Amino acid sequence: MIEWGLGGIAAVLLLASLIARVPGHWWWLRACEFPRLQIGLGGAGCALASPLAGSGVAPWIAVAGGVVLAVQLRYVLPWTPLWPLQVKTARDDRPDRCLTLLVANVLTPNRNSDTLLAIIHEQDPDLILTLESDDWWGQQLDVGLASKWPHAVRIPLDNLYGMHLYSRRPLVDPKVKWLIQDDIPSIHCGVELESGDRIRFHALHPRPPAPSESEESLWRDGELMLVAKLIHQDPEPTVVAGDLNDVAWSRSTRLFCRVSGMLDPRRGRGMFSTFHAHYPLMRWPLDHIFVSEHFTLKRMQRLPRFGSDHFPILATLCYRPARADEHENPTATTEEHRDAKGTVEEARERDQDA
């Protein structure tokens, strides 16, 4: 009986590992990319427990578990301290060229605004991005933040895609765009640092591939690829942040980084898994902060939970263009640029036909 149980678990984990490598936009394909750490640990558990099975099947279970672990480690290891840093650590940087950013998916029905506001005031960031914030959340944020963070872009929506941006620093030419779907907003602006330098900022929260939201990842991927193409065409100092409804090691997010040339500050430091805040065994990094080569990282941390299903995440980024050459930018092939363009075009066409 034990051999059947272990064999079945190992087979399911191996199948999930293989499915995740299949290209396509169906949600159940892309969902297999999320729990890579959990699948890998499951494979390791099967391999370790294989001696409990009969001698005839134990070697096969051990091999299957080992293959699962090896496949998953290939993807998740870059988001551990065992990997080289992708964004260099800041050193002796001028405070007036640094920017602290806090990103928080508030979960619309959550009403623990006081806890989030206390976290914000304790951390005292320069830029605050909230996601899933509706009109109620907007009112609470305005009362709690307007005095210290007077520059704001407000998009209160009750469809789980509202967002609010508050800034201590002036926002330059802020725009709200509906990139792929007309009910999914994004914010695009410049941010003026205390030094007078200006950087570009994109705030995103694309629709997730899930049965309750979308049967495909096409519209999420299309939005990511569109922003990646815009950054590639105009490579200014740039920060991209938000709940991308995608994990750091997914096919789509890695392609986003290669097409845009953006860097992930978590690589070589840790996963900083922000979802799900209530289930420690089922967590992965959904909330992201990406930077161009012009930045170094002073600090990054996951903050305490406040009633949402997401943890907030905080990063202090230092604008240091003189160190840009120290970074190894990811680059996309001609075929990958073509694939990104095709994804954008298909997402737009399919959205118009819907």
N, C-alpha and C positions, 0 to 999 in steps of 0.2 A: 504493500500500500504506500509506503514511504517513497519507493522509487517512482511510482506513478505521479505522486504529488510533486516531488522535486523535478521530475522530468517534464511535467506539464508547465510548471512555473518557468523553468529554463527555456522551454520552447516558446512560451508567450513573450518572454523578455527578448529572446533572439529575434522573433518576428517583429516586435516593436522597433528594435534596433535597425532592422532592414527596411521597414516601412518608412522610417524617418529619412532615409537616404533617397526615397523616390521623389522626383520632382513633380510638382503639381500644386494646385491651390485648394484642394478639398480639405476641409477643416480637420478631418480625422487623420489625414497625412501629416499636416503641420502640427497637430496636437502631440504627436509622438516625439517632437523635438523638445518639448517643454521639460519633461521629467528625466532628462538624461542622467543627472546625478543619482536620482532614485533608482532608475533602471540599472545603472552601473553597480550600485550597492547591492541591488537584488541579485545581479549576476555573480558578484563576489560571494554573497551568502550561499547561493546554489553550489558554487565551486567548493566552498569550505564544508558544506553539509553533504557533499556527494558521497563520502565514505559510508554514510548511513544507508545508502541505497545498496541494492544487490551488486555483487562484483561484476555482473554482466553489463549493467547500465551506468555504474558509477563513473567510469572514464568518460563516457559521452556527456554526462551531466557536467562533469568538471570542465571538459573542453568547451561546452556551450556557455557555461557561466564565465569562463575565462575570456572567450571571444566577446561576449556582451560587455564585460568590464573594459577590455582593451578598446573596443569601438567607442564606448562612451567617454573614457578618459581622453581619447584623442580630441574630443570636442570641449570638455569642461576644464582640462588642465590649464589652458591659458588664463582662466579666471581664478587662479590660485596663486599664492606666493611662490610656488615652484617655478613660475614662468617669468621671463624678463619683463620689466615695466615697459608699457607702450607709451605712456605719457610720463615724462621725466618729473622728478620731484623738484619743487620750487626750492630755491636757496637764495637767501639775501635779496628777495624781490621787494621792490618798492610797494608799500601798502596801497598807494594811490593808483597802482596798475592792477590790483587784485579785485576780484569780484566773488562774493559768496552767494551761491544760488541754493534755494530750498525748493524742492518739488514735492507736492503732496496730492495724491488722489484721495479726496475727502470721503468718497462713497456717499452719494446723494442723500439716502435716508438717514445717515449718521447725523446726529445733532450735538456731538461733543465738540462744539466750536471753541469753547473756553480752553479745553486741553490743547488743541492745536495752536491757538493764539498764545498760550503760555510757552509752548515749545518755540514758536517763532520769536517771541520777545527774548527768550533765553539765548537763542542762537544768534539773533540780530543779523540776519542775512541782508544783502543789498537788494536781492531780487527774489520774489516769491511767486511761484507758479502753482495754482491749484487746479485740479481737474475734477470733473463731475460736480462742479459747484453750480448750484441753481440760484434762484433769486434769494431764497432764505440764506444760503451760505454767503452770497454776495453782500447782503445787509450786515451780517455778523462781521465779515471781513472788513467792510468799509468802516464800521464803528471801531474795530480793534486796530486797524492798520493805517488808516488815512493820514493820521498826524505825522507818522515817521516815514511812511512810504507813499508820498503824495502823487506819484506818477502811476497811472493805472490803465489797463485795458480790461474791460468787463464784458463777458459773454455769458450771461445767466441763461441756462437752458435746463429744461426738466426731462431731457431725453438721455441723460447720463453723459453728455458730451459738452456740457458747459465748461468754461475755463475762465480764470481770473489771473491777471498778472499785475503785481504791485512792485514798485521799484523806488528805491531811495535815489537812484541816479536818473537823470533825464532819459526818456525814451525818444528815439529819433524816428520820425515818420512811421509810427505804428500802423499796421494794417491787419485786418481780420480777413482771412481768405477761406474759401470753401474749395479745397483743391481738387477733390475727386467726387465727393458726394455732397449734396446741398444741405445736409443736416449735420455734417461733421466739420466744425470750424478749426482753424489753426491761427496762431498769432505770429507775425513776422515784423521785426523792428530792429532798429539800431539801439545800442545802449552806450551812453557816454560815461566813460570812467572818470574818476576824480582827477586823473592826470590829463584829461582832455582827449585821450585816445577814444576811438569809437570801434565797437565790435558789432557784429551782426548776431541776432538771436532768433531762433525758430522754436516755437512751442507747438508740440504735436500730440494728438490723442486719437489715432485712427481706430476704426471699428475692428473688433477682434474676430478671428475665425472661431465661431462657436455656434452650436445649434440654435441658441436663443437669439443670436445676433446676425450671423452670416454663415452660410454653409461653405463659404470659400474665404481664403485669405487674400483674394485678388485685390479688393479695395484697400485693405491695409497695405499690401505690398506696393500697390500703385502709388499711394500717397508717399510712402518712404522713398520709392525710386524717383518720384517727381522732385522731391526736395533734394535728394542726392544729386540729380542732374543739375539743378539750379546752383548748388554749391560748387560742383565741378566746373561749371561754365564761368563762375565768378568767384574765384577762390580767395575771399577776404577772410580776416580773422572771424571765426564763426563758432557759436555754441548752439547745439541742438539738444532740447530737453523735452521730457514728457513721458507719459505712459504709452509706450508703443505697442502694447498688447502683443509683445513678442519677446523672446528670451535673447540674451546677449549672443549665444552661440548658434542661433538659427541660421538657416540658409538665407533668409531675407535680410536679417540684420547684418550678417557678415557681408552680403552683397552691397547693402547700403553703405557700409564703411569703405568698401573697395571703390565703388563708383564715386563717392563724395570725397574720399581721401581723409575722412574724419577718423579720429583716434578715440579709443575707449579707455578712460582713466582707471577702470577696474582691472584691466588686464595686468597680471602680475601682482595684484593687490588682494583681490578677493571677489566674491560674487555679489556681495551687497544685495542679497535677495530681499525684495520688498513685498512680495505677494506669495502666499496668503498669510496675513498677520496672525490669524487665529489657529493655523495648522502648521506647527513646526516641521512636520515630516513632509509637507507638500509645499515647499517654497521654491521660488525661482526669481531671477532678476527681470522684472517687467518695466520698472521705471528707470529711465536712462538719462545720462548726461554725456554727450559726445562733444569733443572739441577739435578744432583744427590744430595744425602743427605749431601755431603761434603761442600756445599756452603750456604752462607747467602746472602741476597740481600741488597745492599746499596741504590740503586735507580733504578727506572724503569719509563720510560716515552715514550709517543707517540710524535714524533717530527713533525714539520710543513710539509705540503705537498710541493712537488717540481715539479708537473706536471704529476706524475705517478697516477695510480688509487689506489695505496697503500700509506699509510703513512709509514715513517721509524719508527722503534722502537729501543729503547736504554735501556740497562741494565748494571749496575755495579754489578758484582758478586764477592764475597770475598771467597776465599778458606779457609775454617775453619773446618777441619775434626774433631776438638775437640768438635764441637757442633752438630755433626751428630746425636747423640742420642736424640736431641731435636725435630727432625723431625719424623713425622709418615709417613713412606713410604707406598704408595699404593702397594698392593700385588694381584697377580692373582691366581685363583684357578687352579687345575690340568686341569679341563675342558677348562679354558680360555687359558692356555698354549697350549693345544691340538688344540684349534680353531685357535690360532695364527700360529702355525706350518702348519695347513691345509690351511690357507689363503696364506701363502708364497708358498707352493707347488702348489696350484691351479693357482696362478698368474704366476708362472714360466712355468707351463705346458701350460696354455692358451696363454702365450706370444710366446712360441715356435710354437704353432699350428697356430698362426695368420699369 
